[in-house]
Amino acid sequence: MFDTLSDRLSATFKNLRGKGRLSEADIDATAREIRIALLEADVALPVVRAFIASIKERARGSEVSQALNPAQQVVKIVNEELVGILGGETRRLRFAKNPPTVIMLAGLQGAGKTTLAGKLGLWLKGQGHSPLLVACDLQRPNAVNQLSVVADRAGVAVYAPEPGNGVGDPVKVAKDSIEFAKAKVHDIVIVDTAGRLGIDEELMRQAADIRDAVSPDEILFVVDAMIGQDAVNTAEAFRDGVGFDGVVLSKLDGDARGGAALSIAHVTGKQIMFASNGEKLEDFDAFHPDRMASRILDMGDLLTLIEQAEKTFSQEEAAKMASKLASSKGKDFTLDDFLAQMEQVRKMGSISKLLGMLPGMGQIKDQIANIDERDVDRTAAIIKSMTPKERSEPTIINGSRRARGTPLGRPPAGQHHRGSPRGQRHGGRQRGREPLRVAVRAADRLEGGQQVVRRPAVRGGCPDAVGEPRPPARAALVRVRSGTGREALAGQCEPFTVGVDAGDERPARGRDQQRQP
């Protein structure tokens, strides 16, 4: 969402590098470029004016003029001002002294309140709480059913006594949910309210009635981050009509310009508390203004990356893997360990998102966007196809073992098994993984108008030959049907005669005859 803004700011700061001192003209040119970048990102004009004025004032002060690297000092000032307009410090939820804590979600229809209720419930469940989702959106078709499905996927309880679709009283449902939560020992109640396509008196009145009925500890206003300046206007109208304590940004992973995220906290005076940056229920976390500012300036978000790694990797496993890599030049680190590491990285989320949290990745964002997530699955499939000994001792994997993993045990085109020119047999079988076939080089010849194939002696029955199995015969010649493509096993069967199929149009050929096209 902030790619365009990040690119413009990076280009602006690049022009400042190498300058030992910043003149008034340099400061004015930098401020002008930053102003244009913010306006193109659809940031509210009052926010842009206050932001640029603060940057100019600090850039002309002593903290830049006396700095050893003025360009980096300007970047530091812009970073601090971005943190300020995004809300400053991280805002945490306020929990009630006497459970349950009531959280009310409000906003326009289509902002993603119902899905966000499930995400918030899953996030609180991970924090050790027992949330209850309450279906108070009784106007939108199938809203109650949708909340039930989301709650089931998140593994949290839901209270939906009314079928919805215009049936039921949302105020009564909200009031009864408090007693239900106390009876079932739920310490958090999340109330999903109805939305409208625009701000109207009916929406405000219903939201105010639910607020008065349940006395919520937190009222969260859900804003679609993709609708731009209209999100700020809607938030102001809702603040004046009902009031709210914090903002939740949904669809933050979209390709819109992201001006709402940079404006709403400054304009409404209410901080952004949570952000949803994906379609999955796990794509939800607390909003940190300092980390978001670092992402916008392409300085990475290592703290969030570390937190996600701590949720996936245990301390004991991390120490064990580190010791394996450090000992004996990494010889103790096996392919099984590598496979376990890859599977844990996949649990952390998308590879592209993880790389985007590293500093400086904005310079190669196009390459990161083209990463195929299935490459990790292909690598895991290759490792799982190996034998346990190969996984524990990767050094034994030579050319022959690598060729064994090709389809039907055949080497790649133009290559042959080591010591086996053109795949000739070794002891009755070809090297490679062909457990159900016996690969041989047959010599075809013509005997009395019939095709004759010389086969090696093998053990077992003779199921592919035409006729009943006979006692072993030395130097067996098995005549098979021409053109059927079936391989007849030999050495266990006496010679027998079978005429050439009438439907076979391919002419018989002798040993000295040339192959017909």
Stockholm file with secondary structure:
# STOCKHOLM 1.0

chainA/1-517         MFDTLSDRLSATFKNLRGKGRLSEADIDATAREIRIALLEADVALPVVRAFIASIKERARGSEVSQALNPAQQVVKIVNEELVGILGGETRRLRFAKNPPTVIMLAGLQGAGKTTLAGKLGLWLKGQGHSPLLVACDLQRPNAVNQLSVVADRAGVAVYAPEPGNGVGDPVKVAKDSIEFAKAKVHDIVIVDTAGRLGIDEELMRQAADIRDAVSPDEILFVVDAMIGQDAVNTAEAFRDGVGFDGVVLSKLDGDARGGAALSIAHVTGKQIMFASNGEKLEDFDAFHPDRMASRILDMGDLLTLIEQAEKTFSQEEAAKMASKLASSKGKDFTLDDFLAQMEQVRKMGSISKLLGMLPGMGQIKDQIANIDERDVDRTAAIIKSMTPKERSEPTIINGSRRARGTPLGRPPAGQHHRGSPRGQRHGGRQRGREPLRVAVRAADRLEGGQQVVRRPAVRGGCPDAVGEPRPPARAALVRVRSGTGREALAGQCEPFTVGVDAGDERPARGRDQQRQP
#=GR chainA/1-517 SS CCHHHHHHHHHHHHTTTTCSSCCHHHHHHHHHHHHHHHHHTTCCHHHHHHHHHHHHHHHTSHHHHTCSCHHHHHHHHHHHHHHHHTTSSCCCCCCCSSSCEEEEEECCTTSCHHHHHHHHHHHHHHTTCCEEEEECCCSSTTHHHHHHHHHHHHTCEEECCSCBTTBSCHHHHHHHHHHHHHHTTCSEEEEECCCCSSCCHHHHHHHHHHHHHHCCSEEEEEEETTSTHHHHHHHHHHHHHTCCSEEEEECTTSSSCCHHHHHHHHHHSCCEEEEECSSSTTCEEECCHHHHHHHHTTCCCHHHHHHHHHHHSCHHHHHHHHHHHHGGGGTTCCHHHHHHHHHHHHHTCCHHHHHHTSTTGGGGHHHHHTCCTHHHHHHHHHHHTSCHHHHHCGGGCCHHHHHHTSGGGCCCTTCCCTTCGGGCCBTTBCSSSCTTCCCCCCCEEEETTEEEEECCBCSSCCTTSSSCCCSCCTTCEECCCTTSCCCCCBSSSCCCCCCCCTTCCSCCCCSSSCCCC
#=GC SS_cons         CCHHHHHHHHHHHHTTTTCSSCCHHHHHHHHHHHHHHHHHTTCCHHHHHHHHHHHHHHHTSHHHHTCSCHHHHHHHHHHHHHHHHTTSSCCCCCCCSSSCEEEEEECCTTSCHHHHHHHHHHHHHHTTCCEEEEECCCSSTTHHHHHHHHHHHHTCEEECCSCBTTBSCHHHHHHHHHHHHHHTTCSEEEEECCCCSSCCHHHHHHHHHHHHHHCCSEEEEEEETTSTHHHHHHHHHHHHHTCCSEEEEECTTSSSCCHHHHHHHHHHSCCEEEEECSSSTTCEEECCHHHHHHHHTTCCCHHHHHHHHHHHSCHHHHHHHHHHHHGGGGTTCCHHHHHHHHHHHHHTCCHHHHHHTSTTGGGGHHHHHTCCTHHHHHHHHHHHTSCHHHHHCGGGCCHHHHHHTSGGGCCCTTCCCTTCGGGCCBTTBCSSSCTTCCCCCCCEEEETTEEEEECCBCSSCCTTSSSCCCSCCTTCEECCCTTSCCCCCBSSSCCCCCCCCTTCCSCCCCSSSCCCC
//
